[in-house]
Amino acid sequence: MVQAAPQKTSARKNCELAPDDIQRICDTYLKFEETPQSKIFPNAAFGYWKVTVERPLRLHSQLTVKAIESLRFASGEEDLRAPLYDEFGDKLVETFPSIAEALEKRLAEWGNGDDAEEESEDGTAAKKGLSEKKKRKLLDPKTWERDARLVEATIALRPELGGDLFADHNIFRDGVEDAVKKLDLKLSAAELKLILRAVSWRVQTAPPVIAKVHRPGKATVDPLHGRYSSPAGDRKLVLEYEPDPDLRDTEQVPFLEAPPSGNPGGLPSEASAKEGIEAFIRREVLPYTPDAWIKEDATKIGYEISFTRHFYQPQPLRTLDAIRADIAVVEEEAKGLLDELLKGGAK
């Protein structure tokens, strides 16, 4: 049984209930009856599954000069690296020891302490308070060398793939991987991922990005859990798509969505839980986002007692006559004030 507080509580946590209030709470509990101040629920009414809902990543890709040049700062902190590159140029890569001292001096001029920025007189953000961690990274020649190598590798890829737009990232990614092998470019999986990310952007009308292909007999088609049949016509292949982190969402599915299982404590069985979650997603999610799926290994259990939801009583709306009467009073008051102002002006 859940019982509403007999009176509105204050923000202070050291308040005590009066003896009459304590007695009233005890009497209500022992009677165990539904009243405006007490309601009876099964344990399952307070439980829920927190379900993670994914949607596919959809990308367009293009090897533009601007996108390729952005890889020069792939190690992060572009707002810091860009002015340093403007000042020291290719020496950061080719002859780093010759400018190391000057670079360290420049970083010291940007201040010490917090990572805050302040606006300079010309309206630009002046670097202030670089952390030691950022300084160490900016003084590491390997980061500059790696970023320059990514730029060189992507420039080499452009003649192979061209500069045209790829509306299907899967075709673009396959072309990049083939070109990397053909040109014998030494790129790690992480570096290749950085290149693909730098030259791609989200477009919700693009085909989903394929993350994994299951061979015949290795998996079954189950769109509700992220396993889809191949749109290319080979129905034996089962595809999994890359989830888009920006579109990731969660849903709270009440235990009461699950068919009764008879388990003590109100916790539904695994089969009953799966059935209830799937029914909820089909009813509440798929009509609005048909490409969504459930991330199976991310579901968590939680409990919540919402006193507001169960006991809140909205104030009744005022009648139109009462509102009109108030407006009339305000108008009369305003008219009186206006008359007084006009009389004062006439003097």
Secondary structure, DSSP 8 states (H G I E B T S, - for coil): -EE--SS---S-S-----HHHHHHHHHHHHHT--BTTEE---GGGGEEEEEEEE-B-BEEE---HHHHHHGGGTTS-HHHHHHHHHHHTTHHHHSHHHHHHHHHHHHHHT-BSS--EEE-TTSSEEE--B-HHHHHHHT-HHHHHHHHHHHHHHHHHHHHH-SS-BS-HHHHHHHHHHHHHHHT----HHHHHHHHHHTEEE-TTS-B-EEEEE-TTS---BGGGTBEE-TTS-TT-EEEE-B-GGG-EEEEEEGGGS-----GGG---HHHHHHHHHHHHHHHTTTT-TT-EE-GGG-EEEE---HHHHH--------HHHHHHHHHHHHHHHHHHHHHHHHHHH-
